[in-house]
Every structure is written in structure tokens, then in C-alpha cells.
Amino acid sequence: MAISLTTYTAATNKAVLERYMNLPLPDNKILATYVWVDGTGEFVRSKTRTVDFHPKHPSELPIWNFDGSSTYQAEGS
């Protein structure tokens, strides 16, 4: 069955989200979430990555670069 773009909603399907949130994570892995205010100054953005150690301080985490164009922090050219 095809879904019409006019009837499609972007609402989160809670069952799908729960399925992924319940995936097992190995004991030697940590999810590190990077959070920042975007270039508009109005919205909070975040990205999560998996690391194989338990950091004691944020400075121990790897620097995560991005171009910033999607968050209005750079032109992207």
C-alpha cells in the first residue's frame, strides 16, 4: 500500500522507537551524546556516538567535527 505524501505524518512511531531503545549495548560501550545550541540560538541539537571506554571528564571524549551548514552555523560552501 502506497502512502500519500498528503496523509503522511512525521509523528514518531513509539513501537519503532522502543525497539531501537531496547537494543542491547555491550558492557564495554558507552553512548556519548553531544549537545549544542544551533546557529539560530533558538534550538538545541545533539548527536550520539559510541565509545569503548568510560570517560571521567568530557575532555576525554573525541572531538566530533561537522560542517555546521545544517545547523545554521556555517554556509556549507
N, CA, C and O atoms as a Tinker XYZ file with bonds, in Angstrom:
   308  protein
     1  N      0.833000   -1.169000    0.000000    73     2
     2  CA     0.000000    0.000000    0.000000    64     1     3
     3  C      0.885000    1.242000    0.000000    63     2     4     5
     4  O      1.756000    1.379000    0.859000    81     3
     5  N      0.679000    2.125000   -0.930000    73     3     6
     6  CA     1.453000    3.360000   -1.024000    64     5     7
     7  C      0.892000    4.388000   -0.056000    63     6     8     9
     8  O     -0.318000    4.473000    0.151000    81     7
     9  N      1.790000    5.166000    0.533000    73     7    10
    10  CA     1.365000    6.220000    1.457000    64     9    11
    11  C      1.437000    7.543000    0.718000    63    10    12    13
    12  O      2.487000    7.906000    0.187000    81    11
    13  N      0.354000    8.247000    0.683000    73    11    14
    14  CA     0.301000    9.553000    0.044000    64    13    15
    15  C      1.050000   10.565000    0.897000    63    14    16    17
    16  O      0.957000   10.546000    2.125000    81    15
    17  N      1.789000   11.443000    0.245000    73    15    18
    18  CA     2.506000   12.477000    0.984000    64    17    19
    19  C      1.539000   13.402000    1.711000    63    18    20    21
    20  O      1.907000   14.018000    2.711000    81    19
    21  N      0.326000   13.504000    1.226000    73    19    22
    22  CA    -0.635000   14.385000    1.885000    64    21    23
    23  C     -1.195000   13.773000    3.164000    63    22    24    25
    24  O     -1.682000   14.498000    4.031000    81    23
    25  N     -1.131000   12.447000    3.292000    73    23    26
    26  CA    -1.652000   11.814000    4.504000    64    25    27
    27  C     -0.553000   11.378000    5.465000    63    26    28    29
    28  O     -0.835000   10.993000    6.600000    81    27
    29  N      0.696000   11.437000    5.016000    73    27    30
    30  CA     1.820000   11.013000    5.853000    64    29    31
    31  C      2.053000   12.031000    6.962000    63    30    32    33
    32  O      2.015000   13.238000    6.723000    81    31
    33  N      2.295000   11.544000    8.169000    73    31    34
    34  CA     2.667000   12.432000    9.266000    64    33    35
    35  C      4.053000   12.046000    9.746000    63    34    36    37
    36  O      4.470000   10.897000    9.597000    81    35
    37  N      4.751000   12.981000   10.311000    73    35    38
    38  CA     6.102000   12.741000   10.806000    64    37    39
    39  C      6.103000   12.337000   12.271000    63    38    40    41
    40  O      7.151000   12.365000   12.916000    81    39
    41  N      4.966000   11.967000   12.797000    73    39    42
    42  CA     4.876000   11.569000   14.198000    64    41    43
    43  C      5.752000   10.341000   14.443000    63    42    44    45
    44  O      5.837000    9.449000   13.598000    81    43
    45  N      6.391000   10.307000   15.591000    73    43    46
    46  CA     7.239000    9.180000   15.948000    64    45    47
    47  C      6.395000    7.961000   16.266000    63    46    48    49
    48  O      5.455000    8.027000   17.058000    81    47
    49  N      6.739000    6.857000   15.642000    73    47    50
    50  CA     6.077000    5.606000   15.950000    64    49    51
    51  C      6.728000    5.061000   17.216000    63    50    52    53
    52  O      7.879000    4.627000   17.181000    81    51
    53  N      6.015000    5.078000   18.317000    73    51    54
    54  CA     6.575000    4.705000   19.625000    64    53    55
    55  C      7.072000    3.269000   19.661000    63    54    56    57
    56  O      8.048000    2.974000   20.350000    81    55
    57  N      6.411000    2.364000   18.925000    73    55    58
    58  CA     6.841000    0.964000   18.921000    64    57    59
    59  C      8.201000    0.830000   18.244000    63    58    60    61
    60  O      9.048000    0.061000   18.698000    81    59
    61  N      8.412000    1.570000   17.169000    73    59    62
    62  CA     9.697000    1.522000   16.479000    64    61    63
    63  C     10.785000    2.112000   17.370000    63    62    64    65
    64  O     11.867000    1.539000   17.498000    81    63
    65  N     10.497000    3.251000   17.980000    73    63    66
    66  CA    11.468000    3.880000   18.873000    64    65    67
    67  C     11.827000    2.944000   20.021000    63    66    68    69
    68  O     13.004000    2.785000   20.347000    81    67
    69  N     10.839000    2.333000   20.626000    73    67    70
    70  CA    11.088000    1.430000   21.751000    64    69    71
    71  C     11.956000    0.250000   21.327000    63    70    72    73
    72  O     12.824000   -0.191000   22.080000    81    71
    73  N     11.721000   -0.255000   20.128000    73    71    74
    74  CA    12.522000   -1.383000   19.621000    64    73    75
    75  C     14.003000   -1.014000   19.587000    63    74    76    77
    76  O     14.850000   -1.798000   20.016000    81    75
    77  N     14.314000    0.172000   19.082000    73    75    78
    78  CA    15.711000    0.580000   18.992000    64    77    79
    79  C     16.288000    0.983000   20.345000    63    78    80    81
    80  O     17.470000    0.754000   20.602000    81    79
    81  N     15.488000    1.570000   21.200000    73    79    82
    82  CA    15.968000    1.949000   22.531000    64    81    83
    83  C     16.269000    0.718000   23.386000    63    82    84    85
    84  O     17.070000    0.793000   24.317000    81    83
    85  N     15.638000   -0.404000   23.077000    73    83    86
    86  CA    15.832000   -1.623000   23.849000    64    85    87
    87  C     16.903000   -2.545000   23.288000    63    86    88    89
    88  O     17.094000   -3.647000   23.802000    81    87
    89  N     17.601000   -2.119000   22.252000    73    87    90
    90  CA    18.689000   -2.942000   21.727000    64    89    91
    91  C     19.776000   -3.086000   22.785000    63    90    92    93
    92  O     20.084000   -2.123000   23.488000    81    91
    93  N     20.359000   -4.272000   22.907000    73    91    94
    94  CA    21.405000   -4.453000   23.918000    64    93    95
    95  C     22.659000   -3.655000   23.552000    63    94    96    97
    96  O     23.014000   -3.525000   22.380000    81    95
    97  N     23.306000   -3.133000   24.568000    73    95    98
    98  CA    24.561000   -2.412000   24.402000    64    97    99
    99  C     25.622000   -3.164000   25.192000    63    98   100   101
   100  O     25.440000   -3.407000   26.385000    81    99
   101  N     26.718000   -3.534000   24.556000    73    99   102
   102  CA    27.764000   -4.285000   25.276000    64   101   103
   103  C     28.264000   -3.516000   26.494000    63   102   104   105
   104  O     28.236000   -2.286000   26.525000    81   103
   105  N     28.722000   -4.267000   27.495000    73   103   106
   106  CA    29.210000   -3.662000   28.742000    64   105   107
   107  C     30.377000   -2.709000   28.520000    63   106   108   109
   108  O     30.556000   -1.763000   29.287000    81   107
   109  N     31.175000   -2.946000   27.478000    73   107   110
   110  CA    32.364000   -2.121000   27.265000    64   109   111
   111  C     32.105000   -0.945000   26.328000    63   110   112   113
   112  O     33.049000   -0.368000   25.787000    81   111
   113  N     30.840000   -0.583000   26.129000    73   111   114
   114  CA    30.489000    0.535000   25.251000    64   113   115
   115  C     29.685000    1.584000   26.012000    63   114   116   117
   116  O     28.878000    1.250000   26.879000    81   115
   117  N     29.907000    2.839000   25.684000    73   115   118
   118  CA    29.197000    3.962000   26.293000    64   117   119
   119  C     28.615000    4.807000   25.158000    63   118   120   121
   120  O     29.274000    5.030000   24.142000    81   119
   121  N     27.381000    5.272000   25.338000    73   119   122
   122  CA    26.803000    6.218000   24.388000    64   121   123
   123  C     27.098000    7.629000   24.880000    63   122   124   125
   124  O     26.657000    8.019000   25.961000    81   123
   125  N     27.838000    8.387000   24.095000    73   123   126
   126  CA    28.173000    9.766000   24.445000    64   125   127
   127  C     27.321000   10.687000   23.582000    63   126   128   129
   128  O     27.381000   10.614000   22.354000    81   127
   129  N     26.535000   11.547000   24.204000    73   127   130
   130  CA    25.672000   12.466000   23.471000    64   129   131
   131  C     26.262000   13.865000   23.527000    63   130   132   133
   132  O     26.500000   14.415000   24.603000    81   131
   133  N     26.493000   14.425000   22.361000    73   131   134
   134  CA    26.990000   15.787000   22.217000    64   133   135
   135  C     25.777000   16.694000   22.028000    63   134   136   137
   136  O     24.942000   16.427000   21.163000    81   135
   137  N     25.663000   17.763000   22.822000    73   135   138
   138  CA    24.522000   18.673000   22.772000    64   137   139
   139  C     25.048000   20.092000   22.600000    63   138   140   141
   140  O     26.002000   20.491000   23.267000    81   139
   141  N     24.418000   20.860000   21.694000    73   139   142
   142  CA    24.809000   22.241000   21.479000    64   141   143
   143  C     23.622000   23.064000   21.003000    63   142   144   145
   144  O     22.626000   22.518000   20.529000    81   143
   145  N     23.735000   24.376000   21.130000    73   143   146
   146  CA    22.729000   25.306000   20.618000    64   145   147
   147  C     23.108000   25.607000   19.180000    63   146   148   149
   148  O     24.266000   25.914000   18.896000    81   147
   149  N     22.128000   25.522000   18.250000    73   147   150
   150  CA    22.452000   25.733000   16.841000    64   149   151
   151  C     22.701000   27.207000   16.531000    63   150   152   153
   152  O     22.584000   28.067000   17.404000    81   151
   153  N     23.040000   27.476000   15.296000    73   151   154
   154  CA    23.425000   28.819000   14.877000    64   153   155
   155  C     22.324000   29.854000   14.976000    63   154   156   157
   156  O     22.607000   31.052000   14.966000    81   155
   157  N     21.063000   29.420000   15.074000    73   155   158
   158  CA    19.975000   30.390000   15.230000    64   157   159
   159  C     19.901000   30.891000   16.656000    63   158   160   161
   160  O     19.317000   31.944000   16.915000    81   159
   161  N     20.492000   30.144000   17.595000    73   159   162
   162  CA    20.413000   30.493000   19.007000    64   161   163
   163  C     19.095000   30.086000   19.639000    63   162   164   165
   164  O     18.848000   30.390000   20.806000    81   163
   165  N     18.245000   29.402000   18.883000    73   163   166
   166  CA    16.916000   29.039000   19.374000    64   165   167
   167  C     16.728000   27.552000   19.641000    63   166   168   169
   168  O     15.906000   27.169000   20.473000    81   167
   169  N     17.482000   26.716000   18.942000    73   167   170
   170  CA    17.226000   25.273000   19.015000    64   169   171
   171  C     18.427000   24.520000   19.560000    63   170   172   173
   172  O     19.574000   24.920000   19.360000    81   171
   173  N     18.149000   23.434000   20.247000    73   171   174
   174  CA    19.185000   22.555000   20.761000    64   173   175
   175  C     19.352000   21.405000   19.779000    63   174   176   177
   176  O     18.368000   20.826000   19.320000    81   175
   177  N     20.579000   21.081000   19.464000    73   175   178
   178  CA    20.903000   19.971000   18.569000    64   177   179
   179  C     21.693000   18.938000   19.359000    63   178   180   181
   180  O     22.279000   19.248000   20.396000    81   179
   181  N     21.702000   17.702000   18.857000    73   179   182
   182  CA    22.501000   16.666000   19.513000    64   181   183
   183  C     22.867000   15.571000   18.522000    63   182   184   185
   184  O     22.197000   15.367000   17.509000    81   183
   185  N     23.947000   14.877000   18.845000    73   183   186
   186  CA    24.389000   13.684000   18.121000    64   185   187
   187  C     24.923000   12.731000   19.176000    63   186   188   189
   188  O     25.439000   13.151000   20.212000    81   187
   189  N     24.793000   11.463000   18.901000    73   187   190
   190  CA    25.278000   10.453000   19.837000    64   189   191
   191  C     26.251000    9.534000   19.118000    63   190   192   193
   192  O     26.036000    9.159000   17.966000    81   191
   193  N     27.312000    9.182000   19.803000    73   191   194
   194  CA    28.271000    8.221000   19.259000    64   193   195
   195  C     28.622000    7.201000   20.329000    63   194   196   197
   196  O     28.438000    7.454000   21.520000    81   195
   197  N     29.119000    6.070000   19.913000    73   195   198
   198  CA    29.502000    5.000000   20.821000    64   197   199
   199  C     31.008000    5.032000   21.010000    63   198   200   201
   200  O     31.763000    5.106000   20.040000    81   199
   201  N     31.443000    4.977000   22.263000    73   199   202
   202  CA    32.873000    4.899000   22.564000    64   201   203
   203  C     33.113000    3.654000   23.403000    63   202   204   205
   204  O     32.203000    3.148000   24.060000    81   203
   205  N     34.351000    3.167000   23.373000    73   203   206
   206  CA    34.664000    1.913000   24.062000    64   205   207
   207  C     35.403000    2.105000   25.378000    63   206   208   209
   208  O     36.216000    1.270000   25.775000    81   207
   209  N     35.111000    3.220000   26.053000    73   207   210
   210  CA    35.683000    3.472000   27.378000    64   209   211
   211  C     34.704000    4.338000   28.156000    63   210   212   213
   212  O     33.814000    4.959000   27.574000    81   211
   213  N     34.871000    4.377000   29.467000    73   211   214
   214  CA    34.005000    5.186000   30.317000    64   213   215
   215  C     34.748000    6.483000   30.655000    63   214   216   217
   216  O     35.635000    6.471000   31.508000    81   215
   217  N     34.405000    7.593000   30.006000    73   215   218
   218  CA    35.132000    8.839000   30.270000    64   217   219
   219  C     34.829000    9.382000   31.662000    63   218   220   221
   220  O     33.697000    9.322000   32.142000    81   219
   221  N     35.853000    9.905000   32.284000    73   219   222
   222  CA    35.694000   10.530000   33.603000    64   221   223
   223  C     35.399000   12.025000   33.482000    63   222   224   225
   224  O     34.907000   12.648000   34.424000    81   223
   225  N     35.707000   12.600000   32.301000    73   223   226
   226  CA    35.528000   14.035000   32.067000    64   225   227
   227  C     35.246000   14.231000   30.579000    63   226   228   229
   228  O     35.792000   13.498000   29.755000    81   227
   229  N     34.406000   15.206000   30.216000    73   227   230
   230  CA    34.099000   15.423000   28.796000    64   229   231
   231  C     35.335000   15.647000   27.921000    63   230   232   233
   232  O     35.313000   15.326000   26.733000    81   231
   233  N     36.395000   16.185000   28.489000    73   231   234
   234  CA    37.611000   16.432000   27.702000    64   233   235
   235  C     38.254000   15.133000   27.208000    63   234   236   237
   236  O     39.080000   15.167000   26.295000    81   235
   237  N     37.894000   14.009000   27.788000    73   235   238
   238  CA    38.431000   12.717000   27.358000    64   237   239
   239  C     37.749000   12.196000   26.093000    63   238   240   241
   240  O     38.260000   11.282000   25.446000    81   239
   241  N     36.610000   12.765000   25.742000    73   239   242
   242  CA    35.870000   12.309000   24.561000    64   241   243
   243  C     36.491000   12.858000   23.287000    63   242   244   245
   244  O     37.062000   13.949000   23.287000    81   243
   245  N     36.380000   12.099000   22.196000    73   243   246
   246  CA    36.917000   12.590000   20.924000    64   245   247
   247  C     36.164000   13.832000   20.452000    63   246   248   249
   248  O     34.977000   13.991000   20.737000    81   247
   249  N     36.849000   14.697000   19.740000    73   247   250
   250  CA    36.205000   15.863000   19.142000    64   249   251
   251  C     35.417000   15.372000   17.937000    63   250   252   253
   252  O     35.921000   14.589000   17.132000    81   251
   253  N     34.192000   15.831000   17.820000    73   251   254
   254  CA    33.331000   15.408000   16.728000    64   253   255
   255  C     33.095000   16.600000   15.825000    63   254   256   257
   256  O     32.348000   17.515000   16.174000    81   255
   257  N     33.720000   16.591000   14.681000    73   255   258
   258  CA    33.595000   17.695000   13.741000    64   257   259
   259  C     32.368000   17.526000   12.852000    63   258   260   261
   260  O     31.947000   16.408000   12.558000    81   259
   261  N     31.808000   18.640000   12.436000    73   259   262
   262  CA    30.733000   18.652000   11.449000    64   261   263
   263  C     30.822000   19.974000   10.716000    63   262   264   265
   264  O     31.434000   20.920000   11.212000    81   263
   265  N     30.219000   20.049000    9.540000    73   263   266
   266  CA    30.397000   21.274000    8.750000    64   265   267
   267  C     29.529000   22.436000    9.222000    63   266   268   269
   268  O     29.828000   23.584000    8.891000    81   267
   269  N     28.471000   22.182000    9.977000    73   267   270
   270  CA    27.664000   23.251000   10.549000    64   269   271
   271  C     26.622000   23.837000    9.623000    63   270   272   273
   272  O     25.833000   24.680000   10.050000    81   271
   273  N     26.593000   23.417000    8.365000    73   271   274
   274  CA    25.628000   24.017000    7.439000    64   273   275
   275  C     24.186000   23.643000    7.770000    63   274   276   277
   276  O     23.278000   24.448000    7.563000    81   275
   277  N     23.968000   22.453000    8.273000    73   275   278
   278  CA    22.605000   22.036000    8.583000    64   277   279
   279  C     22.077000   22.664000    9.874000    63   278   280   281
   280  O     20.877000   22.606000   10.143000    81   279
   281  N     22.953000   23.257000   10.664000    73   279   282
   282  CA    22.537000   23.882000   11.919000    64   281   283
   283  C     22.715000   25.398000   11.895000    63   282   284   285
   284  O     22.712000   26.049000   12.940000    81   283
   285  N     22.868000   25.949000   10.696000    73   283   286
   286  CA    22.992000   27.397000   10.500000    64   285   287
   287  C     24.212000   27.988000   11.187000    63   286   288   289
   288  O     24.202000   29.149000   11.595000    81   287
   289  N     25.272000   27.181000   11.315000    73   287   290
   290  CA    26.494000   27.672000   11.926000    64   289   291
   291  C     27.583000   27.905000   10.875000    63   290   292   293
   292  O     28.661000   28.403000   11.199000    81   291
   293  N     27.307000   27.547000    9.622000    73   291   294
   294  CA    28.249000   27.761000    8.520000    64   293   295
   295  C     27.462000   27.759000    7.222000    63   294   296   297
   296  O     26.351000   27.232000    7.152000    81   295
   297  N     28.051000   28.355000    6.201000    73   295   298
   298  CA    27.376000   28.411000    4.905000    64   297   299
   299  C     27.375000   27.083000    4.190000    63   298   300   301
   300  O     26.459000   26.804000    3.417000    81   299
   301  N     28.370000   26.261000    4.424000    73   299   302
   302  CA    28.449000   24.961000    3.770000    64   301   303
   303  C     29.082000   25.011000    2.393000    63   302   304   305
   304  O     29.056000   24.020000    1.662000    81   303
   305  N     29.647000   26.147000    2.031000    73   303   306
   306  CA    30.274000   26.245000    0.708000    64   305   307
   307  C     31.773000   26.034000    0.803000    63   306   308
   308  O     32.469000   26.081000   -0.212000    81   307
